Amino acid sequence: MWILLAFIGVPLIEIALFIQVGGFIGLWPTIAIVIATAMAGTALIRRQGLNTLQRAQKEMDAQRLPVRELFDGICLIFAGALLLTPGFLTDAVGFTLLVPPLRALLGRYVWRALQNAKGVQFEMAGGRPYRDDDGPIVDADAVEIKGEIDKNPPEPR
């Protein structure tokens, strides 16, 4: 039900906001704002996305699950989609997802909601990662020869 409401409500709100803002500042400034927010959002997502990827790599190098970094990455993907969607409401929500303290607050809320959900459990397995110490891996092709091997093969042409 919520998804249907969002698919109908968000475009209606965006249209109303476009009419209000366009009537207040004019058509071309409104279009310029929409394009500028998409460009600024793309640049911010690129920068924050690289930082998030580096933090996730450091967590994995330290043998820890990068849970926060994965959540940040998901938020950045949503922020990017919202900022590239024309509209003032979607831009506001997209820019909100780019603010790290607000993402952390949202992450705590989502984590608590997941923990309180019925039938959902979270466990972390420890121990050292799997290593195969059987030596080097050799990839080869084999040919089966039946019969006796001729000790004096014919000379090549």
C-alpha positions as CSV (number, residue, x, y, z in Angstrom):
1,M,0.0,0.0,0.0
2,W,2.8,2.4,0.9
3,I,4.6,1.8,-2.5
4,L,1.4,2.6,-4.4
5,L,0.9,5.8,-2.3
6,A,4.5,6.8,-3.0
7,F,4.2,6.2,-6.8
8,I,1.1,8.5,-6.8
9,G,1.9,11.0,-4.1
10,V,5.5,11.8,-4.9
11,P,4.9,12.9,-8.5
12,L,1.9,15.0,-7.5
13,I,4.0,16.7,-4.8
14,E,6.8,17.3,-7.3
15,I,4.4,18.8,-9.9
16,A,3.0,21.1,-7.2
17,L,6.5,22.2,-6.2
18,F,7.5,22.8,-9.8
19,I,4.5,25.0,-10.3
20,Q,5.1,26.9,-7.1
21,V,8.9,27.4,-7.6
22,G,8.5,28.1,-11.3
23,G,5.8,30.7,-10.6
24,F,8.0,32.3,-7.9
25,I,11.4,32.4,-9.8
26,G,10.5,31.6,-13.4
27,L,10.9,28.7,-15.8
28,W,14.6,28.9,-16.7
29,P,15.9,29.4,-13.1
30,T,13.8,26.4,-12.0
31,I,15.3,24.2,-14.8
32,A,18.8,25.5,-13.9
33,I,18.3,24.5,-10.3
34,V,17.2,21.0,-11.2
35,I,20.2,20.6,-13.5
36,A,22.6,22.1,-10.9
37,T,21.4,19.8,-8.1
38,A,21.8,16.7,-10.3
39,M,25.4,17.8,-11.1
40,A,26.3,18.7,-7.5
41,G,24.8,15.5,-6.3
42,T,26.7,13.4,-8.7
43,A,30.0,15.0,-7.7
44,L,29.2,14.6,-4.0
45,I,28.2,10.9,-4.5
46,R,31.4,10.2,-6.4
47,R,33.6,11.7,-3.6
48,Q,31.6,10.0,-0.7
49,G,31.4,6.7,-2.6
50,L,35.2,6.5,-3.0
51,N,35.6,7.3,0.7
52,T,33.1,4.6,1.6
53,L,34.8,2.1,-0.6
54,Q,38.2,2.8,1.1
55,R,36.7,2.5,4.6
56,A,35.1,-0.8,3.6
57,Q,38.4,-2.1,2.3
58,K,40.1,-1.1,5.6
59,E,37.4,-2.9,7.6
60,M,37.8,-6.1,5.5
61,D,41.6,-5.9,5.8
62,A,41.1,-5.8,9.6
63,Q,39.0,-9.0,9.3
64,R,35.8,-7.1,10.2
65,L,32.5,-7.0,8.4
66,P,32.0,-3.6,6.8
67,V,28.3,-3.3,7.9
68,R,28.2,0.5,8.3
69,E,30.1,1.0,5.1
70,L,27.6,-1.3,3.2
71,F,24.7,0.7,4.6
72,D,26.4,4.0,3.6
73,G,26.9,2.6,0.1
74,I,23.2,1.7,-0.2
75,C,22.2,5.1,1.1
76,L,24.5,6.7,-1.5
77,I,23.0,4.6,-4.3
78,F,19.5,5.8,-3.2
79,A,20.8,9.4,-2.9
80,G,22.2,9.2,-6.4
81,A,18.9,7.9,-7.8
82,L,16.9,10.6,-6.0
83,L,19.3,13.4,-7.1
84,L,19.2,12.4,-10.7
85,T,15.4,12.3,-10.6
86,P,14.1,15.8,-11.4
87,G,12.2,17.3,-8.5
88,F,12.7,19.3,-5.3
89,L,11.3,16.8,-2.9
90,T,13.5,14.0,-4.3
91,D,16.5,16.4,-4.2
92,A,15.9,17.2,-0.6
93,V,15.7,13.6,0.4
94,G,18.7,12.8,-1.7
95,F,20.8,15.5,-0.1
96,T,19.7,14.4,3.3
97,L,21.1,10.9,2.6
98,L,24.4,12.5,1.8
99,V,24.8,13.9,5.3
100,P,26.9,11.3,7.3
101,P,25.3,12.0,10.8
102,L,21.8,11.7,9.3
103,R,22.8,8.4,7.6
104,A,24.1,7.1,10.9
105,L,20.8,8.1,12.6
106,L,18.9,6.3,9.8
107,G,21.2,3.3,10.2
108,R,20.5,3.0,13.9
109,Y,16.8,3.2,13.2
110,V,16.9,0.5,10.5
111,W,19.1,-1.7,12.7
112,R,16.7,-1.5,15.6
113,A,13.7,-2.2,13.3
114,L,15.5,-5.3,11.8
115,Q,16.3,-6.6,15.3
116,N,12.7,-6.1,16.5
117,A,11.3,-7.9,13.4
118,K,9.9,-11.3,14.2
119,G,12.0,-14.3,13.1
120,V,15.1,-12.3,12.2
121,Q,18.3,-13.2,13.9
122,F,21.8,-11.8,13.4
123,E,24.9,-13.8,14.1
124,M,28.5,-13.2,13.3
125,A,30.9,-16.1,12.7
126,G,34.4,-15.6,13.9
127,G,37.6,-17.5,13.2
128,R,40.3,-17.2,10.6
129,P,39.4,-17.0,7.0
130,Y,39.7,-20.2,4.8
131,R,43.1,-20.8,3.3
132,D,44.0,-23.7,1.1
133,D,47.6,-24.7,2.0
134,D,47.8,-27.7,-0.4
135,G,50.4,-26.0,-2.5
136,P,50.3,-24.4,-5.9
137,I,47.4,-25.1,-8.3
138,V,48.5,-26.6,-11.6
139,D,46.1,-26.4,-14.6
140,A,47.0,-28.9,-17.3
141,D,45.5,-30.9,-20.1
142,A,45.9,-34.7,-20.2
143,V,45.9,-37.1,-23.1
144,E,45.2,-40.8,-22.6
145,I,47.4,-43.1,-24.6
146,K,46.3,-46.7,-25.1
147,G,48.7,-49.5,-26.1
148,E,52.5,-49.5,-26.1
149,I,54.6,-46.5,-26.5
150,D,57.0,-46.7,-29.5
151,K,60.5,-46.0,-28.3
152,N,61.6,-45.0,-31.8
153,P,59.0,-42.5,-33.0
154,P,59.1,-41.5,-36.7
155,E,61.1,-38.4,-37.5
156,P,59.2,-35.2,-38.0
157,R,58.8,-33.9,-41.6
